[in-house]
Structure formats: structure tokens, C-alpha cells
Amino acid sequence: MRTVRQTWFSAGGAVALTLGLAASASVQGQPDGQGADRGRGSPATARNVVLVVGDGLGIAAREAIRLATVGQDGQLAMDGLRYAGWTRTDSADPEEAVTDSAASATAFATGVRTYNGAVSVDVDGRPVATLLEHAQRLRKATGLVTTAQVTDATPAAFGAHVPDRGDQSEIARQYVEVTRPDVILGGGEDWWYPAGDEGAHPDDPDDPRPEVSRSTAGDLVARAQAVGYDYVTNAEELAASRSGRVLGLFANEEMFEQAPEGQGDEYAPTVPLATMTAKALDVLSRDRQGFFLLVEEEGVDEMAHANNAARAIQAGQALDETVALVREFAERNPGTLVVVVGDHETGGLAVENVDTADESGDTASTEPAVTQSLEDGPFPIAGSDLQFTVDWTTGSHTGGATPLTAEGPGADRLARSQHSTDVFDVIREAMRGRR
């Protein structure tokens, strides 16, 4: 895709995000959900659950997004949720100390720690029930929304069971033939069509990465349509759909182009995350028993892997705009539990002062691997004359804990230090109405 340089935050958008957001505070010692959530008439049982995952979203990335979009005195929508805590993310991998997205998502989805690369199977490869499946047993509607491939590790961990996250066509097959989420929206069309069938999103010949149809299970789009999914491929078709079961694939792979700055990077999903989420909420909220919805912004992680702070911040702004939309829905629909969390930290991102003498990389090097990890910026702090830079320590994941904020039934139980598996326990019990 062509390189696009664009403004990655707007003062107007920043103001909109701060309007009407309550101050974040953890209320301790309130038994059985008593306190502000219950005081507003919110039931003890979570009728609806929206779990929002910022892939790769560590605390420093969250702060960089805040500084760039709403400034030092501003507050992100995700920071305005009432309860705050953090999650430890270590997997049970026998060879690696730091989790990957599959093991981390499996911990959130199933409450079980597993090896890196595993999708909702335990360390022995046995399937483990997911929050999406628990919700279905409670007769709730379910949905998966992401800017990654819909069959990528995070959504897959909620709707499939495979020993290897790379088996994305099998993940798609399980969506269609086994778990059948009511709404599936994101990228990754290549894994749904067999080789030679380009679908609605053919490969870009100018893209250095080959992205071609590669389904190993035949035409999975046709199978989805056969069992009742309305298949849509763009924003107009999504808006026009009136079906209660929607499959939307809006890119052949991810819904953006991850790369170091100026090397083909672009964050411009043809259907924004907030638009996909709004449609999912509209469809799923028709169910009388409520719903479970997983929403993921993948761009923060992928851009951090490329040490591209500008695009990571841009993806983070899209994530926060989506959280603002979800919070508005929750305000109108008491009994909605909203949880926002990072699955792991990516890049070892650090927010620093602008200081030309403090560059830790080799500024004389022309090696792409070296220049990629140099400081990014400076970036303006919204509403001030100050600036900051972003420095990186790696192009991989780190073992840092990730911030969590939440509001709604059971959210007070997340205001603590916990493992990702504990988040599963709280959400499952909130859906069941137990404490």
C-alpha cells in the first residue's frame, strides 16, 4: 500500500473524548457490588459484557496516547472507567518467559495458562471452554470484532480451539461450523478462500509481503453463507445489513499496514474499529438474554513491533474512541460490564523528554534493524507547548504487567493486582450473577 502521512490526533477529537467522563477511582470494601455502580441502578448480574483488548497496550503506550490526544490534564475514555487494576501476563510456556498473544488471550478467554502459540487448549493440547462459549450456554448472543484477521490469536482464543495459532483456516472453520458467533468483523479474508480465489480483497502487487488466498478448508465464506451469515465486505454493505448473523471481512490480512515509519506504514481501516463495534452492539443487543462481545485493536501491537510510535498512537486513539462509544452504550444499558485491558506489552516503549544527548541507539547506523529502534518524535502534548519522545528497547513483547480499567457488574473485583486468568473468573461469574 502507498505510504500515507496524516495527522494522528485532532484537538476536536480530544475534546470530544473528555466530555462527560467521570474521574477514575477504585472503591474498595463494597460487598456484593454495592457502591456507585449499584447506586445508579446497575444490576448485580452482567447482562452484557464488552471486553476490549488493546493488543500490546502497556501502561507507557496508554500514557503516550493520552499525552498526544488529550494532554496532561486530559483523560482518555478508557481511563474514565470507575475501577482500575493491572494484570500479570506470563504464560506457561516451558521455553519462553514472555507470553505471546495466543497464550495471553487464552488466559483471558479460558482462565487457563498455556504455552505460547496455543489457542484455547491447555498445555496438553486439550480444549478449554471459553467466555464466548460460557455466554452461549447462558443463551447470550456473541461477537468478535478486530482490526487484525478475525482468525488471529486474540479473537481465535474466544471462538476456537487449536494447538497452533497459525492454523487460521481451521479457526475459521470452527467459527462457522462449531461456535458460530453471531457477529464476526475484521480482516483476514485470505484464510477464508482457497488459493486462486481472490475474493473481494485481492493481493496488492506492490506490497512486499505476499498476501494471497490460502484456505486449507475450501470456500469458508460460502459455508458461512450456507449456515445463515450475511457476508459483507465494505462499510456500505455492513451498514445495510439487517441480519442477526453477520460475517464481515474488510481486508485480505490486517486492516492496516504495519512497518517502520515511512516504509509503507498506514493506519486507515476501510471500516473503522468504532464503526464495526457500533454495528456489533446494534446486532447483539437485540438478544433478550444479553451478549458477550470481544473487541480488539491490533494496530497498537503491530506498530509497536515495528517501533512506529506515531502509528501506535494513532491506533490507540481509534481504540479510545471505540471505548467512548462502548461507554455510551453501557450508560444506556444498565447491567453492561465493560473491561479494557492490554494482553501484553510490546516494544518496551518509554515516554521521554526531548533530549538529543539521550539517544540510546546508533544514530550513525544505516542498518534498518538499528534505525527502526531509534527514538520516535518529538510529539506534541495536546493543549500545551511541550513535547515528548518515544524510545524503544525491543521489537518484541515484554513481560511488563498491563493496565486494566472496568465498570459495571463485578468490576470492583478487578481493582487489584491479578493474573489474566483472574479476569476470566470475574467475567464468567459476573455473567452468571455470582460473586
JORAJO-V611921 format. One record per backbone hydrogen bond with DSSP energy under -0.5 kcal/mol. CO is the residue of the C=O (numbers start at 1). NH is the residue of the N-H. If there is no record, write none. Layout:
BEGIN
co: <CO | CO>
nh: <NH | NH>
END
This chain:
BEGIN
co: <4 | 10 | 11 | 12 | 13 | 14 | 15 | 15 | 16 | 18 | 20 | 25 | 26 | 29 | 30 | 31 | 33 | 35 | 36 | 37 | 37 | 38 | 45 | 47 | 48 | 49 | 49 | 50 | 50 | 51 | 51 | 52 | 52 | 53 | 53 | 54 | 54 | 55 | 56 | 56 | 58 | 59 | 60 | 61 | 62 | 63 | 64 | 65 | 66 | 66 | 67 | 71 | 76 | 77 | 78 | 82 | 83 | 85 | 86 | 87 | 88 | 100 | 101 | 102 | 103 | 104 | 105 | 106 | 106 | 106 | 107 | 109 | 114 | 115 | 117 | 118 | 119 | 120 | 122 | 126 | 130 | 131 | 132 | 133 | 134 | 135 | 135 | 136 | 141 | 142 | 142 | 143 | 144 | 145 | 147 | 148 | 149 | 152 | 153 | 154 | 155 | 155 | 156 | 156 | 162 | 164 | 166 | 167 | 168 | 169 | 170 | 171 | 172 | 173 | 174 | 174 | 174 | 175 | 182 | 183 | 184 | 185 | 186 | 187 | 188 | 189 | 189 | 190 | 190 | 192 | 192 | 193 | 194 | 196 | 198 | 203 | 204 | 208 | 218 | 219 | 220 | 221 | 222 | 223 | 224 | 224 | 225 | 229 | 230 | 230 | 232 | 234 | 235 | 236 | 237 | 238 | 245 | 246 | 246 | 247 | 248 | 248 | 251 | 252 | 253 | 254 | 256 | 257 | 260 | 260 | 265 | 266 | 266 | 272 | 273 | 274 | 275 | 276 | 277 | 278 | 279 | 280 | 281 | 283 | 284 | 287 | 290 | 291 | 292 | 293 | 293 | 294 | 295 | 296 | 296 | 297 | 298 | 299 | 300 | 301 | 302 | 303 | 304 | 307 | 308 | 309 | 310 | 311 | 312 | 313 | 314 | 315 | 316 | 317 | 318 | 319 | 320 | 321 | 322 | 323 | 324 | 325 | 326 | 327 | 328 | 329 | 333 | 335 | 335 | 335 | 336 | 337 | 338 | 339 | 340 | 341 | 345 | 346 | 347 | 347 | 350 | 350 | 352 | 353 | 355 | 356 | 361 | 362 | 367 | 367 | 368 | 370 | 371 | 373 | 376 | 379 | 380 | 381 | 386 | 388 | 388 | 389 | 390 | 391 | 396 | 398 | 401 | 402 | 403 | 404 | 405 | 406 | 407 | 408 | 410 | 411 | 412 | 414 | 416 | 418 | 419 | 419 | 420 | 420 | 421 | 422 | 423 | 424 | 425 | 426 | 427 | 428 | 429 | 429 | 430>
nh: <6 | 14 | 15 | 16 | 17 | 18 | 18 | 19 | 19 | 21 | 22 | 27 | 28 | 31 | 33 | 34 | 38 | 39 | 40 | 40 | 42 | 41 | 47 | 291 | 337 | 51 | 293 | 52 | 339 | 53 | 295 | 54 | 341 | 55 | 297 | 57 | 343 | 301 | 58 | 346 | 62 | 63 | 64 | 65 | 66 | 67 | 68 | 69 | 70 | 71 | 382 | 74 | 80 | 80 | 81 | 25 | 406 | 404 | 418 | 402 | 420 | 104 | 105 | 106 | 107 | 108 | 109 | 110 | 111 | 112 | 111 | 131 | 92 | 118 | 165 | 120 | 162 | 128 | 125 | 122 | 134 | 135 | 136 | 137 | 138 | 138 | 140 | 139 | 292 | 182 | 183 | 294 | 185 | 296 | 255 | 187 | 152 | 156 | 157 | 158 | 158 | 159 | 159 | 160 | 119 | 167 | 168 | 171 | 172 | 173 | 174 | 175 | 176 | 177 | 178 | 179 | 180 | 180 | 246 | 144 | 248 | 146 | 250 | 150 | 191 | 192 | 193 | 214 | 215 | 220 | 221 | 215 | 197 | 198 | 201 | 205 | 207 | 210 | 220 | 223 | 224 | 225 | 226 | 227 | 227 | 229 | 228 | 231 | 232 | 247 | 249 | 238 | 239 | 240 | 241 | 241 | 230 | 184 | 248 | 232 | 186 | 250 | 189 | 190 | 188 | 253 | 258 | 266 | 263 | 265 | 4 | 257 | 268 | 276 | 277 | 278 | 279 | 280 | 281 | 282 | 283 | 284 | 285 | 286 | 287 | 290 | 141 | 49 | 143 | 51 | 295 | 145 | 53 | 147 | 298 | 55 | 302 | 303 | 304 | 305 | 306 | 308 | 307 | 309 | 312 | 313 | 314 | 315 | 316 | 317 | 318 | 319 | 320 | 321 | 322 | 323 | 324 | 325 | 326 | 327 | 328 | 329 | 330 | 331 | 332 | 333 | 336 | 47 | 48 | 337 | 338 | 50 | 407 | 52 | 405 | 54 | 398 | 349 | 393 | 394 | 352 | 391 | 389 | 355 | 358 | 359 | 363 | 365 | 370 | 371 | 372 | 373 | 374 | 392 | 390 | 388 | 382 | 384 | 381 | 378 | 379 | 352 | 376 | 350 | 347 | 345 | 59 | 87 | 342 | 85 | 340 | 83 | 338 | 411 | 413 | 414 | 415 | 416 | 86 | 88 | 422 | 423 | 423 | 424 | 425 | 426 | 427 | 428 | 429 | 430 | 431 | 432 | 433 | 434 | 46>
END
